[in-house]
Amino acid sequence: MEKPSLEFNLPDTHEEGKLYVVDSLNNLNKLNVCPDESQRSLDEEENTGGTGERMAGSNTRNQCLFFVIFILTLIVSLALVSFVIFLILQTRNEVDQISSRLLSEKKNIEELKKMNSIILKHLNQSGIKE
């Protein structure tokens, strides 16, 4: 087994680092500045062969598919939230109706109790016993 050399060639490493940084900045600039159409043409110029074109096409297709799925998810979520809000409002309306009916029935029961007590008093005063 050969031992790896510990000698560094600093000027070459420094130059390679500069090239790497410049290349990275160029790629970043392409992503930020160029619209999709010009980015595709730049990619086609850099990649000789059909692989770059297929990769860019599939990447664009994937982005479009993601965007469509995202929009559909938002629409379905909005529909579900709207339906839940509708159900909450309907339930509240039903509860309000039931509570108003209960209050009116309570008043009717109170009136019947008063009438019953009046009838019993009248029967007791008239002397009619059961």
CORNORTA-V139006 format. One record per pair of residues at least 24 apart in sequence whose ideal C-beta (glycine too) atoms are under 7 Angstrom apart, sorted by the first residue. I is the first residue (numbers start at 1). J is the second residue. Records with the same first field share a line. If there is no record, write none. Layout:
BEGIN
I: J ; J
END
This chain:
BEGIN
36: 60
END
